[in-house]
């Protein structure tokens, strides 16, 4: 079923064309990613689809009964309600039905109504219909759904009576996502839903969305997330849109293949056109060859010229170089502890080493203390315990995730030039040009730049340090997919040592040679990338479960076998025969009782029976007694089973 169609959608902001002739189709259970550079128009298109802004041309076709749910970037719940009450508001229609069911139950228990068969039958039918509707709409599991979503989004340890107004911006954003997931719209439209999510929450969201019953249209800079989830990619570039089948990695391959194919076709045609023009120029004036030249001119006029493929869109271009090489031992951290409150360490017993050339990812849940550890290593926060030792010749370049929020009133040019006054202006402009600051861009005030522009400027400053040890705190934040890939390639070629914090699992996979998992009381080392870390973690969990079983067996070992006398063995066999015979008897009785209960329930559905109130009462009493007998037999059956183990 087609849920949404966009035909020839066009959008201008003033005189600037943002989107032109956009075509997009969403069908049931589609998993679609919308990609493109920052400023390409992705969020604008989502807002148009959601009806938050208008479009200038084209049409949007959507069936009336299709429900869409939209989560914008930086959307947070603003409400005075508690966490639980806000999530519960999604199921208000079920709460109303639940109250109606309780009301009908009270009426059915009213003796005056019970004695009025006509009124009782009417209420009973109404109750049956309402109960069936309540069940089909999830009335018996909506509270467990709320708990599941809250737990998955990192609120498992929260007091659900907490007022949402007291939470942080990131927590409010996660709750907005949770509330939208609980509404289960036919088409889920998500703009950067992975912001503010740690790795375990991301993994949960991937799993949740992969089994989501509706369609999903998503904008995300998390390439690992897109690879796991989507089956179609629409790329917005130069105001137009192009569709690719497959996940994000397949899109990259297909896009490169298409570009190479189109470029070859363009170059082949250009060669053909050049040869025709050359022949015409050489032969048009000669009487003997004029007709042939004229024929070639007609041939040239008939050629439909192919545009040069647009894969040469300008990209950032930079490399991280070093002034001098460090020693082999770069960093030793021993028993480090960091505290913000006296005698209450945020992290402690942190011990690890870094060697030259390693690229180490520091990972862990949000709030565990990753950024604090980096700042402790750099002495921006004074550790409460432990030692930090740098090797010989180590020079540090630090990228703080807050650097992307530069608030300087300087111009972009001066932000860089003031720190390196001996570098000629021309070279400073060239460096800024490599980071996509060209022309008048270098005269902008730093405080007016977008998040992505500030991130690129911070990376330009870092590059100019030529440090041999880079400490990076969330370097991919605010970068579009293209800029992330450029940064990855630069770091892969970097000849120094890297310690970095990132939630971008794709980035970790490409960059890391080692993973450090930070806990409150220790740090665990995994040699390899993020996928290797996941594999080893799964193995460790499996081993831990196996060891628990082994310990349980050791604590409760089986008693050694004791040789029995002939009489004792004979008695044991007699008791075992009795146990098995009684088990058979009980199982036969249980089957008969269950059949009796099923028969009574079937009779209660018979119109002739349920209109006879005395007969209904008799059957209910009989079923109640049968259930009691059944419970007794089940208890005896379980005891006999345990004796045989």
PLY file of the C-alpha trace (Angstrom):
ply
format ascii 1.0
element vertex 645
property float x
property float y
property float z
element edge 644
property int vertex1
property int vertex2
end_header
0.00 0.00 0.00
1.29 3.46 -0.90
1.34 5.66 2.20
2.82 8.80 0.66
3.73 10.23 -2.76
5.61 13.42 -3.53
5.41 14.69 -7.10
7.53 17.58 -8.39
7.87 19.26 -4.98
9.63 22.65 -5.16
10.67 24.96 -2.33
12.32 28.42 -2.25
13.63 30.46 0.65
13.43 33.96 -0.77
15.17 33.82 -4.12
17.20 30.71 -3.20
15.98 27.42 -4.69
16.22 24.74 -1.99
14.32 21.83 -3.56
13.25 21.26 -7.14
11.14 18.52 -8.77
11.37 16.21 -5.74
9.81 12.78 -6.28
9.54 10.31 -3.42
7.27 7.35 -2.66
6.74 5.54 0.65
4.99 2.16 0.86
3.99 0.02 3.85
7.01 -1.16 5.91
9.50 0.80 3.79
12.75 1.75 5.55
14.01 4.90 3.83
17.02 7.11 4.62
17.21 10.69 3.39
20.86 11.75 3.03
22.76 14.76 1.77
25.11 17.46 2.95
24.28 19.88 5.71
22.03 22.53 4.17
20.96 20.30 1.26
17.31 20.51 2.33
16.71 17.21 4.17
15.03 18.70 7.24
13.11 21.11 5.01
11.66 18.20 3.03
10.65 16.36 6.22
8.90 19.51 7.50
7.03 19.81 4.18
5.90 16.17 4.40
4.83 16.62 8.03
2.86 19.76 7.08
4.93 22.07 9.27
5.90 24.31 6.34
4.41 24.86 2.90
5.87 24.01 -0.50
5.90 26.26 -3.57
5.08 23.70 -6.25
4.13 20.05 -6.82
1.73 17.84 -4.88
1.69 15.58 -1.84
-0.65 12.57 -2.08
-1.56 10.76 1.15
-4.61 8.59 1.96
-6.83 10.19 4.59
-6.59 7.27 7.01
-2.77 7.23 7.04
-1.37 8.56 10.32
2.06 10.23 10.27
4.29 10.87 13.28
7.12 13.41 13.05
10.08 13.99 15.37
12.04 17.13 14.50
15.65 17.79 15.50
16.13 19.06 19.07
12.47 18.33 19.90
11.94 17.93 23.64
8.80 17.39 25.66
7.70 20.55 27.44
5.10 19.53 30.00
4.39 19.67 33.70
3.38 15.98 33.74
5.48 13.15 35.14
7.32 10.71 32.88
4.67 8.01 33.39
1.64 10.27 32.98
3.03 11.79 29.77
3.64 8.36 28.23
0.24 7.19 29.48
-1.45 10.07 27.66
-0.77 8.19 24.39
-3.23 5.53 25.53
-5.97 7.85 26.74
-8.48 6.14 24.44
-7.70 2.80 26.13
-8.00 4.34 29.60
-11.49 5.54 28.65
-12.44 2.06 27.42
-11.00 0.55 30.59
-13.21 2.80 32.73
-16.20 1.86 30.59
-15.45 -1.85 31.13
-15.25 -1.37 34.92
-18.55 0.52 34.81
-20.24 -2.29 32.85
-18.86 -4.88 35.29
-20.41 -2.96 38.18
-23.74 -2.88 36.36
-23.62 -6.63 35.68
-23.08 -7.20 39.39
-26.10 -5.07 40.28
-28.93 -7.43 41.48
-31.63 -5.20 39.95
-30.00 -5.44 36.51
-29.15 -9.14 36.93
-32.84 -9.90 37.51
-33.83 -7.98 34.35
-32.88 -10.39 31.57
-33.37 -7.92 28.71
-31.23 -5.21 30.31
-28.61 -7.74 31.44
-28.31 -9.24 27.93
-27.87 -5.80 26.40
-25.11 -4.90 28.88
-23.45 -8.31 28.41
-23.30 -7.89 24.62
-21.98 -4.35 24.99
-19.33 -5.64 27.40
-18.25 -8.45 25.02
-17.84 -6.04 22.10
-15.96 -3.48 24.18
-13.69 -6.10 25.73
-12.78 -7.52 22.31
-11.99 -4.03 20.99
-9.95 -3.26 24.12
-7.95 -6.47 23.68
-7.27 -5.94 19.95
-6.00 -2.39 20.58
-3.49 -3.61 23.16
-5.48 -2.77 26.28
-3.90 -5.57 28.31
-0.27 -4.74 27.47
0.05 -0.99 27.01
1.61 -0.48 30.45
4.28 -3.10 29.72
4.89 -1.38 26.35
5.49 1.92 28.14
7.95 0.27 30.54
9.74 -1.48 27.66
10.20 1.75 25.66
11.30 3.74 28.73
13.79 1.04 29.66
15.12 0.86 26.10
15.63 4.63 25.98
17.64 4.64 29.20
14.96 5.46 31.78
14.89 2.01 33.40
16.35 3.27 36.71
14.28 6.47 36.80
11.42 7.17 39.17
8.53 7.43 36.72
6.84 10.04 38.90
9.70 12.46 38.07
8.42 15.68 36.49
9.64 16.01 32.89
10.23 19.74 33.43
13.13 18.88 35.78
15.00 16.79 33.16
17.83 17.79 30.82
17.31 18.71 27.16
18.70 15.38 25.98
16.40 13.44 28.31
13.38 15.42 27.10
14.35 14.62 23.50
14.55 10.90 24.28
11.14 11.02 25.93
9.70 12.81 22.87
11.04 9.92 20.77
9.58 7.36 23.19
6.16 8.99 23.13
6.17 9.00 19.32
7.18 5.31 19.19
4.29 4.43 21.50
1.76 6.13 19.19
2.77 3.70 16.38
1.92 5.92 13.38
1.68 4.32 9.92
4.60 6.49 8.78
7.32 7.39 11.28
9.32 10.48 10.21
12.50 10.94 12.25
15.00 13.80 11.93
18.26 12.84 13.67
16.68 10.53 16.30
20.10 9.13 17.29
21.26 12.40 18.89
21.63 12.11 22.69
21.61 8.30 22.56
24.43 6.15 23.92
25.48 2.90 22.24
23.25 0.53 24.20
20.23 2.76 23.53
21.14 2.97 19.85
21.30 -0.82 19.66
17.86 -1.04 21.30
16.41 1.55 18.90
17.81 -0.32 15.88
16.15 -3.52 17.05
12.87 -1.76 17.85
12.66 0.00 14.49
13.68 -3.09 12.51
10.49 -4.81 13.73
8.33 -1.66 13.61
5.02 -2.48 11.85
4.80 0.81 9.90
7.05 2.63 7.41
10.04 4.75 8.43
11.52 7.84 6.76
14.66 8.93 8.54
17.44 11.51 8.44
20.53 10.46 10.39
24.29 11.03 10.35
24.80 7.65 12.05
25.98 5.46 9.20
26.14 2.29 11.30
22.50 2.88 12.27
21.49 3.42 8.63
23.32 0.27 7.52
21.43 -1.81 10.09
18.01 -0.31 9.38
17.29 1.08 5.92
16.64 -0.65 2.59
16.36 2.49 0.42
18.38 5.70 0.29
17.25 8.99 -1.26
20.08 11.48 -1.73
19.36 15.23 -1.98
22.10 17.08 -3.87
22.01 20.38 -5.79
18.25 20.74 -5.03
17.35 17.43 -6.73
16.84 13.89 -5.44
18.18 10.47 -6.50
16.96 7.06 -5.30
19.22 4.08 -4.46
18.14 0.60 -3.36
19.98 -1.00 -0.43
21.49 0.25 2.82
23.91 3.14 3.29
27.08 1.20 2.39
25.42 -0.11 -0.77
24.38 3.45 -1.62
28.01 4.63 -1.39
29.18 1.84 -3.71
26.34 2.38 -6.19
26.83 6.15 -6.18
30.54 5.74 -6.95
29.76 3.24 -9.72
27.13 5.57 -11.23
29.54 8.49 -11.14
32.29 6.50 -12.89
29.83 5.27 -15.52
28.37 8.73 -16.14
31.83 10.31 -16.26
33.01 7.78 -18.87
29.88 8.42 -20.95
30.45 12.18 -20.68
34.14 11.91 -21.61
33.37 9.54 -24.49
30.78 11.94 -25.86
33.12 14.91 -25.43
35.80 13.05 -27.44
33.24 12.27 -30.13
32.07 15.91 -30.26
35.67 17.16 -30.39
36.48 14.86 -33.32
33.36 15.97 -35.21
34.17 19.65 -34.63
37.77 19.11 -35.70
36.67 17.33 -38.91
34.14 20.07 -39.72
36.68 22.83 -39.15
39.30 21.17 -41.38
36.96 20.15 -44.21
34.12 22.67 -44.44
36.10 25.06 -46.65
37.38 22.40 -49.10
35.11 21.81 -52.09
35.88 18.11 -52.23
34.93 17.51 -48.60
32.26 20.18 -47.95
29.36 17.76 -48.23
30.97 15.36 -45.77
31.65 18.24 -43.35
28.04 19.41 -43.65
26.85 15.86 -42.97
29.03 15.75 -39.83
27.61 19.12 -38.73
24.08 17.71 -38.98
25.26 14.68 -37.01
26.71 17.01 -34.36
23.45 18.97 -34.15
21.52 15.74 -33.53
23.67 14.75 -30.55
21.92 15.25 -27.22
24.70 16.50 -25.00
25.15 14.78 -21.62
25.83 17.02 -18.63
29.01 16.42 -16.70
28.14 14.28 -13.63
27.86 16.28 -10.42
30.05 14.02 -8.30
32.70 16.72 -8.23
30.76 18.72 -5.61
33.29 20.53 -3.46
34.48 18.61 -0.38
36.70 19.48 2.54
40.29 18.36 2.05
42.88 18.12 4.80
45.56 15.96 6.43
46.86 15.76 9.97
50.64 15.93 10.00
53.11 15.89 12.89
56.06 18.15 13.69
58.14 15.34 15.20
57.70 11.69 16.19
57.05 10.73 19.83
58.65 7.88 21.75
57.08 4.43 21.70
55.39 4.90 25.10
52.86 7.71 24.65
50.67 7.57 27.78
50.50 5.58 31.03
47.50 6.02 33.32
47.70 4.28 36.71
44.87 3.96 39.28
43.33 7.25 38.14
40.30 8.61 39.98
38.28 11.74 39.21
35.86 13.28 41.69
33.50 16.23 41.51
32.44 15.73 45.14
34.79 14.93 48.02
35.09 11.19 48.69
32.65 10.46 45.84
34.73 9.50 42.77
32.97 9.64 39.42
35.45 7.08 38.09
38.32 5.27 39.84
40.93 2.49 39.44
41.44 3.51 35.80
44.63 1.96 34.41
45.73 1.69 30.77
48.62 2.45 28.42
48.87 3.86 24.89
51.69 3.15 22.47
52.78 5.12 19.43
50.58 4.64 16.37
47.59 3.26 18.26
44.11 4.63 17.61
42.05 3.98 20.74
38.29 4.45 21.14
37.04 5.25 24.66
33.43 4.10 24.95
30.80 3.75 27.66
27.27 4.87 28.59
26.32 8.55 28.63
27.35 10.16 31.92
29.89 7.47 32.84
32.75 10.01 32.73
34.45 9.67 29.32
34.89 13.42 28.76
35.93 13.80 32.42
38.65 11.18 31.90
40.01 13.03 28.86
40.00 16.32 30.80
41.70 14.58 33.73
44.46 13.29 31.44
44.92 16.83 30.14
44.88 18.25 33.73
41.87 20.41 32.86
40.30 18.59 35.81
42.59 17.69 38.70
42.45 13.92 39.37
41.74 12.96 42.98
44.06 9.96 42.78
46.47 8.13 40.47
49.25 9.07 38.08
49.39 10.24 34.46
52.68 9.91 32.61
53.36 11.07 29.04
56.21 9.59 27.01
59.15 11.47 25.57
58.51 13.96 22.79
54.69 13.79 23.12
52.84 16.89 21.88
49.06 16.97 22.40
46.30 18.29 20.17
42.91 18.38 21.87
39.48 18.64 20.24
36.82 19.42 22.83
33.23 18.71 21.77
32.46 22.19 23.13
34.88 23.68 20.56
32.16 23.20 17.97
30.22 25.87 19.91
32.80 28.62 19.40
31.38 31.97 20.46
34.23 34.27 19.38
33.35 37.62 17.82
36.42 37.37 15.61
36.19 36.77 11.90
36.93 33.23 10.72
40.18 34.41 9.15
41.39 36.03 12.38
40.34 33.09 14.55
43.03 31.07 12.81
45.52 33.80 11.89
45.75 35.25 15.42
47.00 31.89 16.70
49.53 31.54 13.85
50.53 35.17 13.06
53.74 34.15 11.24
51.82 32.19 8.60
51.11 34.32 5.49
47.46 35.34 4.96
47.41 33.53 1.63
48.32 30.23 3.35
45.70 30.80 6.06
43.07 31.39 3.36
44.20 28.23 1.55
43.84 26.17 4.73
40.39 27.62 5.39
39.48 26.90 1.76
40.38 23.25 2.35
37.82 23.29 5.16
35.20 24.82 2.81
35.62 28.45 3.94
36.02 30.34 0.69
35.52 33.92 -0.52
33.54 36.02 1.93
33.04 33.00 4.24
36.37 33.83 5.91
35.01 37.26 6.89
32.02 35.85 8.80
31.94 36.22 12.58
32.68 32.91 14.28
29.64 33.25 16.57
27.31 33.31 13.53
28.58 30.02 12.06
26.49 26.84 11.99
27.43 23.83 14.12
29.05 22.10 11.14
31.05 25.22 10.21
32.30 25.64 13.78
33.32 21.98 13.84
35.30 22.40 10.60
36.99 25.55 11.96
37.93 23.70 15.18
39.41 20.87 13.07
41.38 23.43 11.02
42.89 24.82 14.24
43.71 21.28 15.39
45.37 20.42 12.07
47.69 23.44 12.30
49.06 22.28 15.67
50.83 19.31 14.01
50.66 17.41 17.31
51.74 13.76 17.47
49.04 12.76 19.99
45.42 13.69 19.24
42.82 13.56 22.02
39.39 13.94 20.42
36.07 14.30 22.23
33.18 13.58 19.84
34.94 14.89 16.70
32.12 13.82 14.34
29.38 15.82 16.09
27.86 18.45 13.75
29.63 17.01 10.68
27.63 15.81 7.68
28.26 12.36 6.22
30.69 13.62 3.59
32.77 15.58 6.12
32.86 12.56 8.44
34.34 10.45 5.67
36.99 13.10 4.93
37.89 13.26 8.64
38.10 9.46 8.83
40.46 9.28 5.86
42.64 12.02 7.38
42.84 10.18 10.72
43.52 6.81 9.06
46.55 8.39 7.33
47.65 10.24 10.51
51.15 9.04 11.59
50.64 9.81 15.30
48.59 8.37 18.18
44.86 8.93 18.77
42.65 8.64 21.86
39.06 9.52 21.08
35.52 9.46 22.43
32.74 8.91 19.90
29.21 7.52 19.71
29.63 7.03 15.95
30.08 3.28 15.63
30.87 3.46 11.91
33.63 5.97 12.75
34.96 3.72 15.54
35.02 0.74 13.17
37.11 2.64 10.61
39.51 4.37 13.01
40.10 2.24 16.08
42.81 -0.37 16.61
41.74 -0.80 20.23
38.61 -0.17 22.32
38.62 0.86 25.99
35.27 0.32 27.71
34.99 2.68 30.67
33.16 1.65 33.83
32.80 3.42 37.18
35.46 1.27 38.80
37.63 0.04 35.94
38.44 0.11 32.25
38.36 -3.00 30.02
40.56 -3.33 26.94
39.50 -4.95 23.65
42.01 -5.26 20.80
40.16 -4.44 17.58
37.33 -2.31 16.19
33.74 -1.86 17.39
32.37 -5.02 15.73
35.16 -7.05 17.38
34.28 -5.42 20.72
30.62 -6.45 20.32
31.65 -10.01 19.48
33.98 -10.28 22.48
31.37 -8.75 24.81
28.84 -11.35 23.69
31.41 -14.10 24.30
32.20 -12.73 27.77
28.52 -12.62 28.72
28.11 -16.20 27.51
31.19 -17.28 29.51
29.92 -15.48 32.61
26.57 -17.29 32.39
28.38 -20.62 31.95
30.57 -19.93 35.01
27.51 -19.09 37.11
26.00 -22.46 36.20
29.31 -24.18 37.05
29.49 -22.43 40.44
25.89 -23.43 41.13
26.75 -27.06 40.44
29.82 -26.83 42.70
27.77 -25.29 45.53
25.07 -27.96 45.18
26.98 -31.01 43.97
25.20 -34.27 43.36
25.60 -36.71 46.24
27.97 -39.55 45.48
26.26 -42.76 44.58
25.96 -45.28 47.44
25.63 -48.97 46.67
22.25 -50.19 47.88
21.29 -53.61 49.21
18.95 -55.84 47.21
15.99 -55.06 49.51
16.65 -51.30 49.45
16.90 -51.28 45.66
13.71 -53.31 45.38
11.85 -50.81 47.62
13.11 -47.83 45.60
11.90 -49.42 42.37
8.48 -50.05 43.94
8.22 -46.38 45.04
9.30 -45.19 41.58
6.63 -47.39 39.94
4.01 -45.87 42.26
5.23 -42.35 41.43
5.00 -42.94 37.68
1.57 -44.61 38.00
0.26 -41.64 40.02
1.72 -39.23 37.45
-0.18 -41.02 34.70
-3.39 -40.86 36.75
-2.96 -37.14 37.45
-2.23 -36.33 33.79
-5.40 -38.21 32.76
-7.44 -36.31 35.38
-5.94 -32.97 34.31
-6.88 -33.64 30.67
-10.44 -34.48 31.70
-10.76 -31.37 33.88
-9.36 -29.09 31.15
-11.82 -30.60 28.67
-14.67 -29.97 31.15
-13.63 -26.32 31.59
-13.39 -25.85 27.82
-16.83 -27.39 27.37
-18.36 -25.06 29.99
-16.76 -22.01 28.37
-18.16 -23.11 25.01
-21.63 -23.50 26.54
-21.41 -20.00 28.04
-21.04 -18.64 24.48
-24.30 -20.33 23.42
-27.09 -17.67 23.20
-29.64 -20.12 24.65
-27.39 -20.76 27.66
-26.17 -17.26 28.50
-29.80 -16.01 28.43
-30.63 -18.54 31.16
-29.14 -16.82 34.24
-29.58 -19.83 36.52
-27.78 -22.07 34.02
-24.97 -19.48 33.68
-24.58 -19.35 37.47
-24.48 -23.15 37.69
-21.82 -23.42 34.94
-19.71 -20.68 36.56
-19.83 -22.47 39.94
-18.92 -25.78 38.29
-15.99 -24.20 36.44
-14.77 -22.57 39.65
-14.75 -25.91 41.52
-13.05 -27.60 38.55
-10.31 -24.95 38.51
-9.67 -25.48 42.23
-9.33 -29.24 41.67
-7.08 -28.58 38.68
-4.75 -26.37 40.76
-4.46 -29.05 43.45
-3.60 -31.71 40.87
-1.02 -29.43 39.21
0.70 -28.87 42.59
0.79 -32.64 43.24
2.10 -33.24 39.69
4.95 -30.72 40.21
5.92 -32.34 43.53
6.06 -35.80 41.93
8.15 -34.47 39.03
10.65 -32.89 41.48
10.95 -36.18 43.39
11.95 -37.96 40.20
14.75 -35.48 39.34
0 1
1 2
2 3
3 4
4 5
5 6
6 7
7 8
8 9
9 10
10 11
11 12
12 13
13 14
14 15
15 16
16 17
17 18
18 19
19 20
20 21
21 22
22 23
23 24
24 25
25 26
26 27
27 28
28 29
29 30
30 31
31 32
32 33
33 34
34 35
35 36
36 37
37 38
38 39
39 40
40 41
41 42
42 43
43 44
44 45
45 46
46 47
47 48
48 49
49 50
50 51
51 52
52 53
53 54
54 55
55 56
56 57
57 58
58 59
59 60
60 61
61 62
62 63
63 64
64 65
65 66
66 67
67 68
68 69
69 70
70 71
71 72
72 73
73 74
74 75
75 76
76 77
77 78
78 79
79 80
80 81
81 82
82 83
83 84
84 85
85 86
86 87
87 88
88 89
89 90
90 91
91 92
92 93
93 94
94 95
95 96
96 97
97 98
98 99
99 100
100 101
101 102
102 103
103 104
104 105
105 106
106 107
107 108
108 109
109 110
110 111
111 112
112 113
113 114
114 115
115 116
116 117
117 118
118 119
119 120
120 121
121 122
122 123
123 124
124 125
125 126
126 127
127 128
128 129
129 130
130 131
131 132
132 133
133 134
134 135
135 136
136 137
137 138
138 139
139 140
140 141
141 142
142 143
143 144
144 145
145 146
146 147
147 148
148 149
149 150
150 151
151 152
152 153
153 154
154 155
155 156
156 157
157 158
158 159
159 160
160 161
161 162
162 163
163 164
164 165
165 166
166 167
167 168
168 169
169 170
170 171
171 172
172 173
173 174
174 175
175 176
176 177
177 178
178 179
179 180
180 181
181 182
182 183
183 184
184 185
185 186
186 187
187 188
188 189
189 190
190 191
191 192
192 193
193 194
194 195
195 196
196 197
197 198
198 199
199 200
200 201
201 202
202 203
203 204
204 205
205 206
206 207
207 208
208 209
209 210
210 211
211 212
212 213
213 214
214 215
215 216
216 217
217 218
218 219
219 220
220 221
221 222
222 223
223 224
224 225
225 226
226 227
227 228
228 229
229 230
230 231
231 232
232 233
233 234
234 235
235 236
236 237
237 238
238 239
239 240
240 241
241 242
242 243
243 244
244 245
245 246
246 247
247 248
248 249
249 250
250 251
251 252
252 253
253 254
254 255
255 256
256 257
257 258
258 259
259 260
260 261
261 262
262 263
263 264
264 265
265 266
266 267
267 268
268 269
269 270
270 271
271 272
272 273
273 274
274 275
275 276
276 277
277 278
278 279
279 280
280 281
281 282
282 283
283 284
284 285
285 286
286 287
287 288
288 289
289 290
290 291
291 292
292 293
293 294
294 295
295 296
296 297
297 298
298 299
299 300
300 301
301 302
302 303
303 304
304 305
305 306
306 307
307 308
308 309
309 310
310 311
311 312
312 313
313 314
314 315
315 316
316 317
317 318
318 319
319 320
320 321
321 322
322 323
323 324
324 325
325 326
326 327
327 328
328 329
329 330
330 331
331 332
332 333
333 334
334 335
335 336
336 337
337 338
338 339
339 340
340 341
341 342
342 343
343 344
344 345
345 346
346 347
347 348
348 349
349 350
350 351
351 352
352 353
353 354
354 355
355 356
356 357
357 358
358 359
359 360
360 361
361 362
362 363
363 364
364 365
365 366
366 367
367 368
368 369
369 370
370 371
371 372
372 373
373 374
374 375
375 376
376 377
377 378
378 379
379 380
380 381
381 382
382 383
383 384
384 385
385 386
386 387
387 388
388 389
389 390
390 391
391 392
392 393
393 394
394 395
395 396
396 397
397 398
398 399
399 400
400 401
401 402
402 403
403 404
404 405
405 406
406 407
407 408
408 409
409 410
410 411
411 412
412 413
413 414
414 415
415 416
416 417
417 418
418 419
419 420
420 421
421 422
422 423
423 424
424 425
425 426
426 427
427 428
428 429
429 430
430 431
431 432
432 433
433 434
434 435
435 436
436 437
437 438
438 439
439 440
440 441
441 442
442 443
443 444
444 445
445 446
446 447
447 448
448 449
449 450
450 451
451 452
452 453
453 454
454 455
455 456
456 457
457 458
458 459
459 460
460 461
461 462
462 463
463 464
464 465
465 466
466 467
467 468
468 469
469 470
470 471
471 472
472 473
473 474
474 475
475 476
476 477
477 478
478 479
479 480
480 481
481 482
482 483
483 484
484 485
485 486
486 487
487 488
488 489
489 490
490 491
491 492
492 493
493 494
494 495
495 496
496 497
497 498
498 499
499 500
500 501
501 502
502 503
503 504
504 505
505 506
506 507
507 508
508 509
509 510
510 511
511 512
512 513
513 514
514 515
515 516
516 517
517 518
518 519
519 520
520 521
521 522
522 523
523 524
524 525
525 526
526 527
527 528
528 529
529 530
530 531
531 532
532 533
533 534
534 535
535 536
536 537
537 538
538 539
539 540
540 541
541 542
542 543
543 544
544 545
545 546
546 547
547 548
548 549
549 550
550 551
551 552
552 553
553 554
554 555
555 556
556 557
557 558
558 559
559 560
560 561
561 562
562 563
563 564
564 565
565 566
566 567
567 568
568 569
569 570
570 571
571 572
572 573
573 574
574 575
575 576
576 577
577 578
578 579
579 580
580 581
581 582
582 583
583 584
584 585
585 586
586 587
587 588
588 589
589 590
590 591
591 592
592 593
593 594
594 595
595 596
596 597
597 598
598 599
599 600
600 601
601 602
602 603
603 604
604 605
605 606
606 607
607 608
608 609
609 610
610 611
611 612
612 613
613 614
614 615
615 616
616 617
617 618
618 619
619 620
620 621
621 622
622 623
623 624
624 625
625 626
626 627
627 628
628 629
629 630
630 631
631 632
632 633
633 634
634 635
635 636
636 637
637 638
638 639
639 640
640 641
641 642
642 643
643 644
